């Protein structure tokens, strides 16, 4: 094997290694983001089920007549 082929194989190894590192980093970041969003969603669902639906309409401004058709 010539020295040029050896250099080409080194660059090929470095390129594939960099691609694998970037792909694994991306997957770890997406997993963390998914877990955080799942946790936030469960907190919001819990807050929604614990809230009283009768207070939703009372917070609205009752003096505003709404859109006229």
Buried (B, 14 or more C-beta within 10 A) or exposed (E): EEEEEEEEEEEEEEEEEEEEEEEEEEEEEEEEEEEEEEEEEEEEEEEEEEEEEEEEEEEEEEEEEEEEE
